[in-house]
Amino acid sequence: MARIAVLGGSGDMGQHVVQDLIENTPHEVTIADKDEPTSQALANSLGDRAQALPVDATDPTELDQMLEGHDAAVGCIGPFHRFARPMAKAALRQGIPYVDLCDDHDAVPELLTLDENARKADTPLITGLGWTPGLTNLMAKKAHHEIGGASRIRIAWIGGAKDAQGRAVIEHTLHVLTGKVPSFEGGEPIQVPAATAPETVHFPEPFDPQKAVYCGHPEPLTLPENLEGVQSVTVKGSLTPAWNITLAKALIQAGATNTPARLKRTAGIVHKLESILGAGGHPASGARVDAWPKNAEEPSTGFTVVGRMGRLTGIPASIGADLLARGEITEAGVHAPEALLDPDAFFSALSKRGIEVNPAPR
């Protein structure tokens, strides 16, 4: 039995990491969060193997002290463009294996600069093991393998506004729809304008076909490095109801997200409005990954997944943390999920928890 610290463990996504670790592993879990009342209430509800400890993620000394004595850590504090690197560096300073939910494209290059430090510390770090990135990376890896090497991979996700209403989720969504974001096309990394190039995607039920637009996620930064021969990796996202995308575009065009302070303030305003007026849409989220063989005009394989955003995001990180804590993943360095994990084994573990990755209909 190991001790696992979940940073941000009482948040929208972190609580699902904590719950899954308690329900499906033998480990002790520390809920490390600045929201002491909420984290303590969560710990009390989960029994003797859960404890709550306060932590201020902006204070490196406090992070170090909290992580002492743990065997692994999970980073769930968002937005990740602010907190991904400090959490990872703290885990490295303590020499403990680490996995995070990082879904901000601009945080990943900063994390990858820690690779040499992680190798010197003989410590594995996995970044982006959530829903998207995370499940989408492994869906892409499986599709790539099935067709003997994909040339093009398209990732699309859809988030129900009613599914997750925390302020950090809103801030992330506005952030990844602002400015220019990474894509990988024609065998080269490029920058594309976010919230452009709408494309109709047939998502799994309960969603109708929906237009998805370019957004800033990490998959185009890592998949080409880990899947041989891939010439194109695009990520597009959508929200339901669709007016959420329209609102986001209007706020971005008005300059309400073009500085960190404005982004944070705007996310807070939207969060308050949704709490009063209701978010609408389905209480679910999903993703679809399609893969094209070389020179093909149509995709030949792909996969879909659908569920509650918290479970889709938190449970993969919990599975990763368990593998790290049990010493089943030991390769030092900073890695994306597809570099280390076997999709079939991972999807089998997900299935036991009620999350199914299914072939995409053709």
C-alpha positions in Angstrom: 0.0 0.0 0.0 1.3 3.4 -1.0 0.5 7.0 -0.1 -0.7 9.2 -3.1 -1.2 12.9 -2.9 -3.8 14.4 -5.1 -3.2 18.1 -5.6 -6.5 19.9 -6.0 -8.2 16.7 -4.8 -11.5 18.3 -3.8 -11.9 20.2 -7.1 -14.3 19.4 -10.0 -11.9 16.8 -11.5 -9.6 16.0 -8.6 -12.5 14.6 -6.5 -13.0 11.8 -9.1 -9.3 10.9 -8.9 -9.6 10.6 -5.1 -12.8 8.6 -5.2 -11.5 6.1 -7.8 -8.2 5.6 -5.8 -10.2 4.8 -2.7 -12.7 2.6 -4.5 -10.4 0.7 -6.8 -6.9 0.6 -5.2 -5.5 -0.2 -1.7 -3.6 3.1 -1.4 -3.9 5.8 1.2 -4.9 9.1 -0.4 -4.1 12.7 0.7 -6.6 15.3 -0.5 -4.3 18.3 -0.9 -6.3 21.5 -1.5 -6.6 25.1 -0.4 -10.4 24.6 0.2 -10.1 23.0 3.6 -13.8 22.6 4.4 -14.6 20.8 1.1 -11.5 18.6 1.2 -12.1 17.6 4.8 -15.8 16.8 4.1 -14.6 14.6 1.2 -12.1 12.8 3.3 -14.7 12.2 6.0 -17.0 10.6 3.5 -14.4 8.2 2.2 -13.2 6.6 5.3 -9.8 6.0 7.1 -7.7 5.8 3.9 -8.4 9.4 3.0 -7.0 12.4 4.7 -7.2 16.2 3.9 -4.2 18.5 4.1 -4.3 22.2 3.2 -1.8 23.4 0.5 -1.1 26.6 -1.3 0.2 25.6 -4.8 1.7 29.1 -5.3 4.1 28.4 -2.4 7.0 26.0 -3.3 8.0 25.4 0.3 4.4 24.5 1.2 4.1 22.1 -1.8 7.4 20.4 -0.8 6.4 19.9 2.8 3.0 18.5 1.9 4.5 16.0 -0.6 7.0 14.6 1.9 6.4 11.0 2.7 4.2 10.3 -0.4 4.9 7.6 -3.0 3.2 9.3 -5.9 1.4 12.5 -6.7 -1.4 13.6 -9.1 -1.7 17.2 -10.3 -5.3 18.4 -10.7 -4.9 22.1 -9.9 -6.0 24.3 -12.9 -5.6 26.3 -14.9 -2.6 24.3 -16.0 -0.9 27.2 -17.8 -0.4 28.6 -14.3 0.1 25.5 -12.1 1.4 22.6 -14.2 5.1 23.4 -14.0 5.1 24.3 -10.2 3.4 21.0 -9.3 5.7 18.9 -11.5 8.8 20.7 -10.2 7.7 20.0 -6.6 7.3 16.3 -7.4 10.7 16.2 -8.9 12.2 17.9 -5.9 10.7 15.2 -3.7 11.7 12.5 -6.2 8.2 11.0 -6.4 6.4 9.7 -9.6 3.9 12.2 -10.8 0.9 12.3 -13.3 -1.3 15.3 -14.2 -4.4 16.3 -16.0 -2.7 19.1 -18.0 -4.9 20.1 -20.9 -3.4 23.5 -21.7 -1.2 23.5 -24.9 1.1 26.2 -23.7 2.0 24.4 -20.4 3.3 21.2 -22.2 6.5 22.7 -23.7 7.4 24.0 -20.2 6.8 20.6 -18.7 8.9 18.9 -21.4 11.9 21.1 -20.5 11.9 19.2 -17.2 12.7 15.9 -18.9 16.5 16.0 -18.2 15.8 16.8 -14.6 13.4 14.0 -14.3 15.9 11.6 -15.9 18.6 12.7 -13.5 16.2 12.2 -10.6 15.2 8.8 -12.0 11.6 9.9 -11.7 8.7 9.3 -14.2 6.3 12.1 -15.0 3.2 11.6 -17.1 1.5 14.7 -18.4 -2.0 14.9 -19.8 -3.5 11.7 -18.6 -7.2 12.7 -18.5 -10.0 12.8 -21.0 -8.5 15.0 -23.7 -5.6 14.8 -23.7 -5.3 11.3 -22.2 -8.0 9.0 -23.5 -7.8 10.7 -26.9 -4.0 10.0 -27.1 -4.5 6.3 -26.4 -7.5 6.1 -28.8 -5.2 7.6 -31.4 -2.4 5.1 -30.6 -4.8 2.2 -30.9 -6.2 3.5 -34.2 -2.6 4.1 -35.5 -1.7 0.5 -34.6 -4.8 -1.1 -36.1 -4.2 0.3 -39.6 -0.5 -0.2 -39.5 0.4 3.4 -39.3 -2.0 6.4 -39.6 -1.1 9.3 -41.8 -3.8 11.6 -40.4 -5.4 11.7 -37.0 -8.4 14.0 -36.1 -9.3 14.4 -32.5 -12.6 16.1 -31.6 -14.2 16.6 -28.2 -17.6 17.9 -27.1 -18.3 19.3 -23.6 -21.7 19.7 -22.1 -22.0 23.0 -20.3 -24.2 21.3 -17.8 -21.6 18.6 -17.2 -18.9 20.6 -15.4 -19.5 24.1 -14.2 -16.4 24.9 -12.2 -14.6 28.2 -12.8 -11.4 26.4 -13.8 -13.1 24.5 -16.6 -14.6 27.8 -17.9 -11.2 29.5 -17.7 -9.6 26.6 -19.6 -12.2 26.7 -22.3 -11.8 30.4 -22.9 -8.0 30.1 -22.8 -7.8 27.3 -25.5 -10.2 29.3 -27.8 -8.1 32.4 -27.6 -5.3 33.5 -30.0 -3.3 31.0 -32.0 -3.0 27.3 -31.0 -0.8 24.4 -32.1 -1.7 22.0 -34.9 0.4 19.5 -36.9 -0.3 19.5 -40.6 1.7 18.4 -43.6 4.3 16.9 -41.4 5.1 20.2 -39.7 4.1 21.9 -36.4 2.1 25.0 -37.2 0.0 27.6 -35.4 -3.6 28.1 -36.3 -6.2 30.7 -35.2 -8.3 29.2 -32.4 -12.1 29.0 -32.8 -11.9 28.7 -36.6 -12.4 26.1 -39.4 -15.7 24.7 -38.1 -16.1 21.0 -39.0 -19.2 18.8 -38.5 -18.4 15.9 -36.2 -20.7 12.9 -35.5 -20.2 12.5 -31.8 -21.6 9.5 -29.8 -25.1 9.6 -28.3 -26.6 11.6 -26.7 -25.1 14.3 -29.0 -26.3 15.3 -32.4 -23.8 16.1 -35.1 -22.0 19.3 -34.0 -19.6 21.8 -35.4 -16.2 21.7 -33.8 -13.5 24.4 -34.1 -9.7 24.5 -33.6 -8.7 24.7 -29.9 -5.4 24.6 -28.0 -4.8 21.1 -26.7 -1.5 19.2 -26.3 -2.1 16.2 -28.6 -0.5 17.9 -31.7 2.6 18.5 -29.7 3.2 14.9 -28.5 1.5 12.4 -30.9 3.8 13.2 -33.9 6.7 12.5 -31.6 5.4 9.1 -30.5 3.4 7.7 -33.5 5.7 7.0 -36.4 4.7 8.4 -39.8 1.9 10.6 -38.7 1.6 13.7 -40.9 -1.4 15.4 -39.5 -2.8 15.8 -36.0 -5.7 18.2 -35.5 -7.8 18.9 -32.4 -11.2 20.6 -32.5 -13.6 21.2 -29.8 -17.3 21.9 -29.3 -19.7 22.9 -26.6 -23.3 22.1 -26.1 -25.6 24.0 -26.2 -23.9 25.6 -29.3 -24.5 29.1 -28.1 -21.7 28.6 -25.6 -19.2 28.7 -28.5 -20.9 31.8 -29.8 -20.6 33.5 -26.4 -17.0 32.4 -26.1 -16.1 33.9 -29.5 -17.8 37.2 -28.6 -16.0 37.5 -25.3 -12.6 36.7 -27.0 -13.2 39.2 -29.8 -14.1 41.9 -27.2 -10.7 41.4 -25.6 -12.1 39.8 -22.5 -9.5 37.0 -22.4 -6.3 38.6 -23.8 -4.5 38.9 -20.5 -4.4 36.5 -17.6 -6.2 38.9 -15.3 -9.0 39.5 -17.8 -9.3 35.8 -18.5 -9.6 35.0 -14.9 -12.2 37.8 -14.3 -14.2 36.8 -17.4 -14.3 33.2 -16.3 -15.6 34.3 -12.9 -18.4 36.3 -14.5 -19.5 33.5 -16.8 -19.4 31.1 -13.8 -21.7 33.3 -11.8 -24.1 33.8 -14.7 -24.3 30.0 -15.3 -25.0 29.4 -11.6 -28.0 31.9 -11.9 -29.3 31.1 -15.4 -28.3 27.5 -15.8 -25.7 26.2 -18.3 -28.0 24.0 -20.4 -27.0 21.2 -22.7 -26.4 17.6 -21.9 -24.9 16.5 -18.5 -22.3 14.5 -20.5 -19.1 15.0 -22.6 -17.4 12.9 -25.2 -14.7 12.5 -27.8 -14.1 11.0 -31.2 -10.8 10.1 -32.8 -10.5 9.2 -36.5 -7.5 7.9 -38.3 -6.7 7.9 -42.0 -4.2 5.5 -43.7 -1.6 7.0 -46.1 -3.2 8.6 -49.2 -6.7 7.7 -48.1 -9.5 10.3 -48.5 -11.7 8.8 -45.7 -10.8 7.5 -42.3 -10.7 3.8 -41.9 -10.9 3.4 -38.2 -11.5 5.4 -35.0 -13.0 5.3 -31.5 -15.4 7.2 -29.4 -16.0 7.6 -25.7 -18.8 9.4 -23.7 -19.6 10.0 -20.1 -19.5 12.5 -17.3 -16.5 14.9 -17.7 -15.3 14.4 -14.1 -15.1 10.6 -14.5 -13.6 10.7 -18.0 -10.9 13.1 -16.7 -10.3 11.8 -13.2 -10.3 8.1 -13.6 -7.5 7.9 -16.2 -5.3 9.9 -13.9 -6.2 7.5 -11.0 -5.2 4.5 -13.0 -2.0 6.2 -13.9 -1.2 7.1 -10.3 -1.9 3.5 -9.3 0.6 2.2 -11.9 3.2 4.7 -10.7 2.7 3.9 -7.0 3.0 0.2 -7.6 6.1 0.6 -9.7 4.7 -0.7 -12.9 5.8 2.4 -14.7 9.4 3.3 -13.9 10.8 5.0 -17.1 12.3 8.3 -15.9 11.6 11.5 -17.8 8.5 13.5 -18.9 6.2 11.5 -21.0 2.8 11.8 -22.8 0.4 9.0 -22.2 0.9 7.3 -25.6 4.7 7.0 -25.0 4.2 4.7 -22.0 0.8 3.1 -21.9 -0.8 0.2 -23.7 -4.3 1.2 -24.9 -5.9 -2.2 -24.6 -4.8 -2.8 -21.0 -5.8 0.8 -20.1 -9.2 0.6 -21.8 -9.8 -2.7 -20.0 -9.2 -1.0 -16.6 -11.6 1.8 -17.7 -14.3 -0.8 -18.7 -14.2 -2.2 -15.2 -15.1 1.3 -14.0 -18.0 1.7 -16.4 -16.3 3.7 -19.1 -16.3 2.2 -22.6 -14.1 3.1 -25.5 -16.0 1.9 -28.6 -15.3 1.8 -32.4 -16.5 4.9 -34.1 -19.4 4.2 -36.5 -18.6 4.4 -40.2 
